[in-house]
């Protein structure tokens, strides 16, 4: 199995240079709640990411919604 980014680079010569991802706490709407097996208004986390090429051309846009009761964020921090 090959990753999406490997395919984009090897087949199309497209390599993301950077990305910005934003996470927000939200209350689920009806459609998202149904898909996640929760009630509308239940807490969740949304993530929005935009990856761009070196010249700033957008390459990938991702919007995700995750259950608030099953999502964990782990950050490994170190001194420079």
C-alpha positions in Angstrom: 0.0 0.0 0.0 1.3 3.4 -0.9 0.5 6.7 0.9 -1.4 9.5 -0.8 1.6 11.8 -0.4 3.9 9.3 -1.9 1.6 8.8 -4.9 1.2 12.6 -5.4 5.0 13.0 -5.4 6.0 9.9 -7.5 3.2 10.0 -10.1 2.5 13.7 -10.4 5.6 15.5 -9.0 3.5 17.2 -6.3 5.1 17.5 -2.9 3.4 19.5 -0.1 5.7 22.1 1.3 3.6 23.1 4.3 0.2 22.7 5.9 -1.9 24.5 8.4 -4.3 22.6 10.6 -6.8 24.2 13.0 -8.8 22.3 15.6 -12.0 23.6 17.1 -14.5 22.3 19.7 -18.0 22.2 18.1 -21.5 21.0 18.8 -22.6 18.3 16.3 -25.2 19.2 13.7 -27.9 16.7 12.8 -26.0 15.1 9.8 -22.7 14.7 11.6 -24.4 13.4 14.8 -26.2 10.7 12.8 -23.0 9.6 11.1 -21.1 9.4 14.4 -23.9 7.7 16.3 -24.5 10.6 18.7 -27.3 13.1 19.4 -27.3 16.5 17.7 -25.6 19.1 20.0 -23.1 16.5 21.3 -19.6 17.9 21.7 -17.1 17.1 19.0 -13.8 18.3 17.6 -13.4 19.6 14.1 -10.1 19.8 12.2 -9.5 21.8 9.0 -6.2 21.4 7.1 -4.9 23.1 4.0 -1.7 21.8 2.4 0.2 23.9 -0.2 3.0 23.4 -2.6 6.2 25.4 -2.3 4.8 28.2 -4.6 1.7 28.5 -2.4 -0.7 26.6 -4.7 -3.3 24.7 -2.6 -2.8 20.9 -2.9 -5.1 19.4 -0.3 -8.0 20.5 1.8 -9.3 18.3 4.6 -12.2 18.9 7.0 -12.8 16.2 9.6 -15.2 15.8 12.5 -14.3 13.6 15.4 -16.3 12.4 18.4 -15.4 14.4 21.5 -15.5 11.3 23.7 -13.1 9.2 21.6 -10.5 11.7 20.4 -7.1 12.2 22.1 -4.5 14.8 21.4 -0.9 13.9 22.2 1.8 16.5 21.9 5.5 15.7 22.3 7.3 18.9 23.2 11.0 19.4 23.6 13.4 22.3 24.2 15.2 23.7 21.2 
